[in-house]
Each structure stands twice: as structure tokens, then as C-alpha cells.
């Protein structure tokens, strides 16, 4: 994959319709977006406006009704489901409002999982996992299961897991939505630290104005289209 360009993501004329009993609901109505490498931007908007839908489309978890999404030089719409799943694991990190950690595995093993899926040896996965656990400040919690961790710790593990394969972009959907204010701020500080130290590109869907205000750009979905706040 050619990643020479500073442009890491582009979405062109993205529409997403959903069929319901009463007919068709148009959620996204022609969204255009480009992001550069190492950029950290926020997507804002009222509840139900389509922020999560947009992130799912940009990360290849869903396909647009109309339009195209590229990460680097890869057109997600041209990939088979198998190829797309592999591409997501190797090139896109996801952090959700709910951590979705695997309860039967330790924090470290959760971080190792994407690396093992990508074909790394267990030794390689453990080395990378331990490095990431250190980077998110949880070395002493590596052997704990998710239920033994606080909400903030669980989300830090989720961030470490999202970074496992050194993704081209991390898509974070209300990452601090279930955390108290102070714990949320610490998570935000971690995200900006990782952006600064690793150059990781982040697109964050959030209702949190404080978080959005720290980002390079604030993008807002309104009436199905995306605009930039100035």
C-alpha cells in the first residue's frame, strides 16, 4: 500500500440510507472529508445525526449506499468482505464507547489479539503488547481481566488494542462517553499524547466540547452533511 501522500483518508459523496417499515431514512446525504496523516479531528453533532454511522463507513464496518471511501490508496468499496476484514485489522484502529474487551482474556492478551490475527508470533505480539501497555500506563495491570479494571483502565486497554498494528488511522466513537469527567480528561490527555508521540491519526466522534476544542479541526454533521466549524 502506497502511503507516501500526506492524505490518509478521503470520503467522497457519502450517502447512507436505512430501510425501515415506513420507508427509507436518509441519514447521511453527501459527506465529503479528507484527513491528513497525524491529524486529530472531532466529529460533532446532535444525538442520532449519524456520527457513529459515518465512523463505521470510514472504517469499513459498513458500506455506503452511494459514495467511496479510501484509506491511503485503497478503495474500501472495491474489497471483498474477507479482504476488508484483513485491511481493517491491519490498518484501522477502533475505540468505542463500550470497551468490548474479551472477558476471558487478560488486558495484555486483549491487546495482543489483533497482532495474532495479523500473523505475528506470540512472542512478537507479547513484546508489542507490553510496549503498548507501558505507553498507556498500565504495565502493572497487564495480567488483570477486564472486570478487574476500572472503567478508565478498560478504555486505556481499548486504546492500546486499537494501536496494536500501528494503524493508519484510529476512529474513536464517544471514547469517554461512559467515564466520569476527570477520568475522561485523563483518557483525552492520553489520546493527544499518543498523537504527539506516535503521529497517530485520530478521528473522534464526541459530544464533549472540551475534547473537540483541543482537536485540529471540529467537523459537524447537520442535516446529513458535514461542515467544518471555524
C-alpha positions in Angstrom: 0.0 0.0 0.0 1.4 3.4 -1.0 1.4 5.7 2.0 3.7 8.4 0.5 1.0 11.1 0.4 0.1 13.1 3.5 -3.5 12.4 2.7 -4.5 9.3 4.8 -8.3 9.2 4.3 -10.8 10.5 1.8 -14.5 10.2 1.6 -16.4 11.3 -1.5 -20.1 12.0 -1.7 -21.0 9.5 1.1 -24.7 8.7 1.4 -26.2 6.2 3.8 -29.9 5.2 3.7 -31.6 2.8 6.0 -34.8 0.9 5.2 -37.5 0.9 7.9 -41.1 -0.2 7.9 -42.3 3.3 6.9 -39.8 3.6 4.0 -36.3 4.8 3.7 -34.4 7.1 6.0 -31.6 9.2 4.6 -29.0 9.6 7.5 -26.0 10.9 5.5 -26.7 12.9 2.4 -23.4 13.6 0.6 -20.5 13.8 3.0 -17.0 14.7 1.8 -14.0 14.5 4.0 -10.2 14.3 3.7 -7.8 13.8 6.6 -4.0 14.1 6.6 -1.5 11.9 8.4 -1.1 12.8 12.1 -4.2 15.0 12.1 -6.6 14.7 15.1 -10.1 15.9 14.4 -13.5 15.8 16.1 -16.9 14.9 14.6 -19.7 16.6 16.5 -23.5 16.9 16.1 -26.7 16.1 17.9 -27.5 12.6 19.0 -28.8 10.4 16.2 -27.4 12.7 13.5 -25.1 9.9 12.1 -21.7 10.3 13.8 -21.4 6.6 14.5 -22.7 5.7 11.1 -20.0 7.9 9.5 -17.2 6.3 11.5 -18.5 2.8 10.6 -18.4 3.7 7.0 -15.0 5.3 7.1 -13.6 2.3 8.9 -15.1 -0.3 6.6 -17.5 -1.7 9.2 -20.4 -0.7 6.9 -20.7 0.2 3.2 -22.2 3.5 1.9 -25.4 3.5 -0.2 -23.6 5.9 -2.5 -20.0 7.2 -2.5 -16.5 6.0 -1.9 -14.0 5.8 1.0 -10.3 5.5 0.6 -7.6 4.9 3.2 -4.3 5.6 1.6 -4.7 4.3 -2.0 -7.1 1.5 -1.0 -10.8 1.9 -2.1 -12.7 0.1 0.6 -15.7 -0.4 -1.7 -13.6 -2.5 -4.0 -12.6 -5.0 -1.4 -14.3 -8.4 -0.7 -15.6 -8.9 2.8 -12.5 -11.1 3.6 -10.1 -8.6 2.2 -11.8 -5.7 4.0 -11.7 -7.6 7.4 -8.0 -8.1 6.9 -7.5 -4.5 5.9 -9.4 -3.2 9.0 -7.3 -5.4 11.3 -4.0 -4.2 9.8 -4.7 -0.5 9.1 -7.7 0.8 11.1 -8.0 1.1 14.9 -11.3 1.4 16.6 -12.2 2.7 20.1 -15.9 2.5 21.0 -17.9 4.0 23.9 -18.1 0.5 25.3 -14.7 -1.1 25.5 -15.7 -4.5 24.0 -12.8 -6.3 25.7 -12.8 -10.1 25.8 -13.7 -11.0 29.4 -11.9 -14.4 29.3 -8.5 -12.9 28.4 -6.2 -10.6 30.3 -5.7 -6.9 29.4 -2.4 -7.8 27.7 -3.9 -10.7 25.8 -6.7 -8.4 24.6 -4.0 -6.0 23.2 -2.2 -8.9 21.6 -5.3 -10.2 19.8 -5.1 -8.0 16.6 -1.4 -8.8 16.3 -2.0 -12.5 16.4 -4.8 -12.2 13.9 -2.3 -10.3 11.6 0.0 -13.3 11.8 2.6 -12.2 14.3 4.2 -14.8 16.5 3.0 -15.0 20.1 6.4 -13.7 21.2 6.2 -10.7 18.8 2.6 -10.0 19.9 3.6 -10.1 23.6 6.5 -7.7 23.0 4.4 -5.2 21.2 1.5 -5.6 23.6 3.8 -5.0 26.6 5.2 -1.9 25.0 1.7 -0.5 24.4 0.5 -1.4 27.9 3.5 0.6 29.2 2.6 3.5 26.9 -0.9 3.7 28.2 0.4 3.5 31.8 -1.0 0.0 32.6 2.1 -2.2 32.9 1.1 -3.3 36.4 -2.5 -4.2 35.3 -1.4 -6.3 32.2 -2.4 -9.6 33.8 -5.8 -8.5 35.0 -9.1 -9.4 33.3 -11.3 -6.6 32.2 -13.8 -7.0 35.1 -10.9 -6.4 37.5 -10.1 -3.0 35.9 -11.8 0.4 36.4 -13.8 2.0 33.5 -10.9 4.3 32.7 -8.4 1.4 32.7 -10.6 -0.6 30.4 -10.7 2.2 27.9 -6.9 2.6 28.1 -6.6 -1.1 27.2 -9.1 -0.5 24.3 -6.9 2.4 23.1 -3.8 0.1 23.3 -5.6 -2.6 21.4 -6.6 0.0 18.7 -2.9 0.9 18.3 -1.7 -2.8 18.2 -0.9 -2.9 14.5 0.3 0.7 14.2 -2.9 1.7 12.2 -3.0 4.4 9.6 -6.0 5.9 11.5 -7.9 5.4 14.8 -11.6 6.0 14.8 -12.9 6.7 18.3 -16.7 6.8 18.9 -17.5 8.7 22.1 -14.4 7.1 23.8 -15.1 8.8 27.1 -18.9 8.7 27.0 -19.1 6.2 29.9 -16.5 7.8 32.0 -16.7 10.5 34.7 -15.4 13.9 33.9 -11.9 13.5 35.4 -11.3 10.0 34.1 -12.5 11.2 30.7 -10.0 14.0 30.7 -7.2 11.6 31.5 -8.2 9.5 28.5 -8.3 12.6 26.3 -4.8 13.5 27.5 -3.6 10.0 26.6 -5.1 10.3 23.1 -3.3 13.6 22.5 -0.1 12.2 23.9 -0.2 9.3 21.5 -0.9 11.6 18.6 2.0 13.8 19.6 4.5 10.9 20.3 3.5 8.4 17.6 1.9 10.7 15.0 -1.2 8.6 15.1 -4.1 10.0 13.2 -7.4 10.2 15.2 -11.0 11.0 14.1 -13.1 11.3 17.3 -16.9 11.4 17.4 -17.9 13.2 20.5 -20.4 15.3 22.4 -17.6 16.7 24.6 -17.0 20.3 23.6 -13.8 20.4 25.7 -12.3 17.5 23.8 -13.4 18.8 20.4 -11.9 22.2 21.2 -8.5 20.7 21.6 -8.6 19.0 18.1 -7.0 20.3 14.9 -10.5 20.6 13.4 -14.0 20.4 14.5 -16.4 18.9 12.0 -20.2 18.9 12.5 -22.9 16.8 11.0 -26.1 18.7 10.5 -29.0 17.7 8.2 -26.9 14.8 6.9 -24.0 16.8 5.6 -20.6 17.6 7.2 -19.2 21.1 7.7 -16.2 22.5 9.4 -16.6 24.7 12.4 -14.4 27.8 12.4 
